[in-house]
Amino acid sequence: MLKWVQSGLSAVAGFAEPEYGPDAIQPITKRIADPAHVYRPTTPQDFTWLSPNYTNVETQTFYFTDLKNKRVGFAQIIHSNIMGLTTTAQFTFRLYDASDVTEVEGEGEEKKEKLNLWTSTKLDNFRTDGYNFYADNLSLEMTDNSKYILKSHVNEELIVEFEMERISDGVIFGEDGMTYYGEDPEQPWGSMRHVFWPRCRINGKITTKTTEYVIEDGLTMFVMALQGMKPHHAAKSWNFINFQSEHYSAIQMEFTTPMSYGTTKVNIGIVVKDDKVVIGTIDNQVTHLESEVDEVGWPVPKKLVFEYTETEQDEAAAAKVTGDLKNLIERVDVMAEIPQFVKNIVSGVAGAKPYIYQFSNGFEIQVGEDQKEEGLGFTEVTFISE
């Protein structure tokens, strides 16, 4: 959901929408007619940059997990079109120590701060080429429908070189993965789309001016997303998890629309065991537990439960991923990242108060009655508007 931060004016400008009602949204979860074919394997063409000529944000993101060293993070390319007038691109990166310790012992009595690297770098001379992306000192290329290679030297403070190889099939829900906004799906005025490689092997290194962090046989989830309208019109809240363990990967992404679209929930979920997709479901539930209102006014949970309901197509029983939220990576104040005149538009007209809460903690997955495994989860809880 960090595309909120980078999409600038297109993310927030504009008036509040009237109440169209639930008939004005055609979610992917309702566009699937055959319960025996909820999802299909992806092709390289599914990851082609669409680059529509209206307000939109497209992203390609690798959420990586280093189970051995208890580190998580993401590498993300953001491609934004602002009102059809100008196109921008950004590379964002995070690396976080997800172990339970809050401080790391240093020499003598010194203590080092917990690892939490973050960079966001504007890209120059960028271009899309099918499912590949290029910019000055950056490239992302797919080969053989099985591997992505990322090389980023755009920030001399942090060099990223990753090779990611798909372990399981990719997943796209329905035929095109699209949720459409508007009463006529043939002529929508907005859209949302997600396409996944849910379980991949990752090897590579992150080099700073002082340290080299090596990832060997790590795991990553890759997702390509399109948000083809202003984010505060598309959703009032989001929930997201990327869970990775020795044998399991579990992804769940849920957004809830504003009242203008009937407070409609759209939730898609994937569970992979080893190299096989065992659940691909559009009937899921996210539960916030022990929520407390923080100083900015949002009810922030202390525990999350992600439930997956199996479909006719699935090879496994229902699943559940649970965990306590002990490690807050960052509370992203989206309004702090945009110009003052845009803040005035949002707070005065749209009523949005967007905050993204990023956590990484130990989670447990349960599949069926007796299959359980512990792993690491990266979660985002996003509040945009009431």
C-alpha positions in Angstrom: 0.0 0.0 0.0 3.0 2.3 -0.1 2.0 3.5 -3.5 -0.2 5.9 -1.6 2.9 7.7 -0.5 4.5 7.9 -3.9 1.6 8.6 -6.2 1.6 12.3 -5.2 -1.3 14.5 -6.4 -3.1 11.6 -8.2 -3.4 9.8 -4.8 -5.3 12.4 -3.0 -6.7 15.3 -5.0 -10.4 15.3 -5.9 -13.7 15.6 -4.2 -15.6 13.0 -2.2 -17.7 10.8 -4.4 -21.5 10.5 -4.1 -23.0 7.2 -2.8 -23.3 5.0 -5.9 -24.1 1.9 -3.9 -22.7 -1.7 -4.2 -24.0 -2.1 -7.7 -21.4 0.4 -8.9 -18.5 -2.0 -8.1 -17.8 -5.3 -9.9 -15.4 -7.0 -7.6 -13.3 -9.9 -8.9 -14.8 -12.0 -6.1 -18.2 -11.7 -7.8 -17.1 -11.8 -11.4 -16.0 -15.5 -11.0 -18.9 -17.7 -12.1 -17.4 -21.2 -11.8 -16.4 -22.2 -8.2 -14.3 -25.0 -9.7 -12.1 -22.4 -11.5 -11.5 -19.5 -9.0 -8.0 -18.9 -10.2 -5.6 -20.0 -12.9 -1.8 -20.2 -13.3 -0.2 -17.0 -14.5 1.6 -16.4 -17.8 4.3 -13.8 -18.5 1.8 -11.6 -20.3 -0.2 -11.3 -17.0 2.8 -9.3 -15.7 3.0 -6.9 -18.6 2.9 -3.2 -17.5 -0.5 -1.9 -18.6 0.4 1.8 -18.4 -3.1 3.2 -18.8 -3.2 6.9 -19.9 -5.3 8.0 -16.9 -4.7 8.4 -13.1 -3.2 5.1 -11.9 -0.4 3.5 -9.9 1.2 0.3 -11.0 3.7 -1.5 -8.8 5.9 -4.6 -9.0 6.9 -5.7 -5.4 9.0 -8.5 -4.0 8.2 -9.1 -0.3 11.2 -11.1 0.8 11.8 -13.2 4.0 15.2 -14.4 5.3 14.1 -17.1 7.8 17.6 -18.0 8.8 18.5 -14.4 9.9 15.0 -13.3 10.8 14.9 -10.5 8.3 12.1 -9.2 6.1 11.6 -6.4 3.6 10.5 -5.5 0.2 11.8 -4.1 -3.1 9.3 -2.2 -5.1 9.1 -0.4 -8.4 6.3 2.2 -8.6 5.0 3.6 -11.9 2.5 6.4 -11.6 0.4 8.4 -14.0 -0.9 11.7 -12.6 -4.2 12.6 -14.2 -2.9 11.6 -17.7 -0.5 14.5 -17.7 2.8 13.2 -16.4 4.4 9.9 -15.5 6.8 9.3 -12.6 8.7 6.2 -11.3 10.2 5.4 -7.9 12.2 2.6 -6.4 11.5 1.9 -2.7 13.2 -0.6 -0.5 13.0 -1.8 3.1 15.1 -4.2 5.2 14.0 -5.0 8.7 15.3 -7.2 11.6 12.1 -9.1 12.6 13.6 -10.9 15.6 11.9 -10.3 18.9 14.9 -8.4 20.5 14.4 -4.6 20.5 18.1 -3.8 20.7 21.2 -5.5 19.5 24.3 -5.8 21.7 27.3 -3.9 20.5 30.9 -3.7 21.7 31.3 -2.8 25.4 28.3 -1.0 26.8 27.2 0.3 23.4 24.0 -0.8 21.9 23.2 -0.6 18.2 19.8 0.3 16.9 17.7 -2.4 15.4 18.1 -2.9 11.7 15.5 -0.9 9.8 16.7 0.4 6.4 14.4 2.4 4.2 15.1 4.2 0.9 12.9 5.8 -1.7 14.6 7.0 -4.9 13.2 8.8 -7.9 14.0 7.0 -11.2 15.2 8.8 -14.3 14.9 7.8 -18.0 12.6 4.9 -17.1 10.7 2.7 -19.5 8.5 -0.4 -19.4 9.2 -3.1 -21.9 6.5 -5.8 -21.7 7.0 -7.4 -18.3 10.4 -5.8 -17.9 11.4 -2.4 -16.5 14.4 -0.3 -17.0 15.7 3.1 -15.7 19.1 4.7 -15.2 21.1 2.3 -13.0 18.1 -0.1 -12.5 16.8 -3.1 -14.3 14.1 -5.8 -13.6 13.9 -8.6 -16.1 11.9 -11.9 -16.3 13.3 -15.0 -18.0 11.6 -18.3 -18.9 8.4 -17.4 -16.9 10.3 -18.6 -13.8 12.9 -16.1 -12.8 13.2 -12.3 -12.1 16.6 -10.5 -11.8 16.7 -7.2 -10.1 19.7 -4.9 -10.1 19.4 -1.5 -8.5 22.3 0.9 -8.2 20.1 4.0 -8.2 21.1 4.9 -4.6 24.7 4.7 -3.7 23.7 4.4 0.0 22.0 1.0 -0.8 22.7 -1.3 -3.7 20.3 -4.2 -4.3 21.1 -7.3 -6.4 18.5 -10.0 -6.3 17.7 -13.2 -8.2 14.2 -14.6 -7.6 13.0 -18.0 -8.9 9.4 -19.1 -8.9 8.8 -22.3 -6.8 5.0 -22.7 -7.3 2.6 -21.7 -10.0 1.7 -18.0 -10.2 -1.9 -17.1 -9.3 -4.4 -14.8 -10.9 -8.0 -14.8 -9.8 -10.6 -15.1 -12.5 -9.4 -14.5 -16.1 -7.9 -11.0 -15.5 -7.8 -10.4 -11.8 -9.7 -7.1 -12.2 -12.2 -5.4 -9.9 -14.0 -2.7 -11.8 -15.6 0.5 -10.4 -18.7 1.6 -12.3 -22.1 0.0 -13.1 -21.0 -1.1 -16.5 -17.9 -3.4 -16.4 -17.4 -2.7 -20.2 -16.9 1.0 -19.4 -15.5 1.3 -15.9 -14.3 4.5 -14.4 -11.8 2.8 -12.0 -10.1 -0.6 -11.5 -8.0 -2.7 -9.1 -5.9 -5.7 -10.1 -3.4 -8.1 -8.4 -1.3 -10.9 -9.9 1.0 -13.1 -7.8 4.0 -15.4 -7.7 3.2 -16.5 -4.1 6.3 -18.6 -3.3 9.7 -17.9 -4.8 13.3 -18.6 -3.8 15.5 -15.5 -3.4 19.3 -15.1 -3.4 21.2 -11.9 -3.4 22.7 -9.1 -1.4 22.1 -5.6 -0.1 25.1 -3.4 0.1 25.3 -0.3 2.2 28.4 1.9 2.7 29.3 -0.1 5.9 27.6 -3.5 5.6 26.8 -6.3 3.2 23.6 -8.3 3.9 23.5 -11.6 2.1 20.3 -13.6 1.5 20.8 -17.3 0.7 17.9 -19.5 0.0 15.4 -17.0 1.3 11.7 -16.8 0.2 9.8 -14.1 -1.5 6.3 -13.3 -2.7 6.0 -11.3 -5.9 2.9 -9.2 -6.7 2.0 -6.9 -9.5 -0.7 -4.4 -8.7 -2.7 -1.8 -10.6 -4.8 0.8 -8.8 -6.6 2.6 -11.6 -8.3 5.4 -9.6 -7.6 7.7 -6.6 -6.8 5.5 -3.6 -9.2 7.3 -1.2 -12.1 6.7 -3.7 -11.1 3.0 -4.2 -10.8 1.9 -0.5 -11.2 3.2 3.0 -9.0 0.5 4.6 -6.7 -2.4 3.7 -5.4 -5.5 5.4 -2.4 -7.5 4.0 -0.2 -10.4 5.0 2.8 -12.1 3.5 3.6 -15.2 5.6 6.5 -17.5 4.8 7.7 -20.6 6.6 9.8 -23.7 5.8 6.9 -25.4 3.9 4.2 -22.8 3.6 3.4 -19.5 2.0 0.2 -17.6 2.8 -0.9 -14.4 1.2 -4.1 -12.4 1.9 -5.1 -9.0 0.6 -8.3 -7.3 1.6 -9.7 -3.8 0.9 -13.0 -2.3 1.9 -14.6 0.4 -0.2 -15.9 3.7 1.1 -19.7 4.2 1.6 -19.8 5.5 -2.0 -19.5 1.8 -3.1 -21.5 0.3 -0.3 -18.6 -0.5 2.1 -17.9 -3.5 -0.1 -15.1 -5.9 1.1 -12.9 -7.6 -1.5 -10.6 -10.3 -0.2 -8.3 -12.7 -2.1 -6.1 -15.3 -0.4 -3.5 -17.9 -1.5 -1.8 -20.8 0.5 1.1 -22.7 -1.0 2.6 -25.9 0.5 6.1 -26.5 -0.8 5.7 -26.1 -4.6 2.0 -26.5 -4.9 -0.9 -24.0 -4.6 -3.3 -25.7 -2.2 -5.8 -22.9 -1.6 -6.8 -20.0 -3.8 -9.9 -18.4 -2.3 -12.1 -15.4 -2.6 -14.0 -16.1 0.7 -11.8 -15.0 3.6 -11.9 -13.1 6.8 -9.5 -10.8 8.6 -10.0 -10.2 12.3 -8.5 -7.4 14.4 -8.1 -8.3 18.0 -7.3 -6.3 21.1 -7.5 -3.0 19.2 -6.6 0.2 20.9 -7.1 3.7 19.5 -3.7 5.4 19.2 -2.8 9.1 19.4 -3.7 9.7 15.7 -7.2 8.2 16.3 -7.1 4.8 14.6 -8.0 1.5 16.3 -4.7 -0.4 15.9 -4.9 -4.1 16.5 -2.5 -6.0 18.7 -3.2 -9.3 17.1 -4.4 -10.4 13.6 -6.2 -13.5 12.4 -6.4 -14.3 8.6 -8.8 -17.1 7.8 -8.9 -18.9 4.4 -12.0 -20.8 3.3 -11.3 -23.5 0.7 -13.1 -23.7 -2.6 -14.0 -26.5 -4.9 -10.8 -26.0 -6.8 -8.5 -26.3 -3.7 -6.5 -29.3 -2.6 -6.4 -28.4 1.1 -8.9 -27.7 3.8 -9.5 -24.3 5.3 -6.4 -22.5 6.8 -5.7 -19.8 9.4 -2.7 -17.6 10.1 -2.5 -15.9 13.5 0.1 -13.7 15.2 0.7 -11.0 17.8 1.8 -7.6 16.5 4.8 -6.9 18.7 7.2 -5.3 16.1 5.9 -2.1 14.6 8.2 -1.3 11.7 6.8 2.1 11.0 3.6 4.0 11.1 3.5 5.9 7.8 1.8 9.2 7.9 0.8 9.6 4.3 -0.3 13.2 4.8 3.2 14.1 5.8 4.5 13.0 2.5 2.4 15.3 0.3 2.3 19.0 -0.4 0.3 21.3 1.9 -2.2 22.4 -0.7 -3.1 18.8 -1.3 -3.5 18.2 2.4 -6.0 21.1 2.5 -8.0 19.4 -0.3 -8.0 16.1 1.4 -8.7 17.2 4.9 -11.2 19.8 3.9 -13.2 17.9 1.3 -12.4 14.2 1.1 -12.0 13.7 4.9 -9.2 11.2 4.5 -6.7 10.5 7.3 -4.4 7.9 5.8 -2.0 5.9 7.9 -0.2 2.7 7.1 0.9 0.5 10.0 3.6 -2.0 9.0 4.5 -4.9 11.3 6.7 -8.0 11.1 6.3 -10.8 13.7 6.3 -14.5 14.2 3.0 -16.0 12.9 1.6 -19.5 12.9 -0.3 -21.2 10.0 -2.8 -24.0 10.6 -4.1 -25.9 7.6 -6.9 -28.3 8.3 -7.1 -29.8 11.8 -3.5 -30.8 12.5 -1.0 -29.2 10.1 0.7 -26.3 11.9 4.0 -24.5 11.2 5.6 -21.3 12.5 7.1 -18.7 10.3 7.5 -14.9 9.7 4.7 -12.5 8.7 5.0 -9.1 7.1 1.7 -7.3 7.6 0.1 -3.9 6.7 -3.0 -2.4 8.3 -4.0 0.7 6.4 -6.7 3.2 7.5 -7.6 5.8 5.0 -11.1 7.2 5.9 -13.9 6.5 8.3 
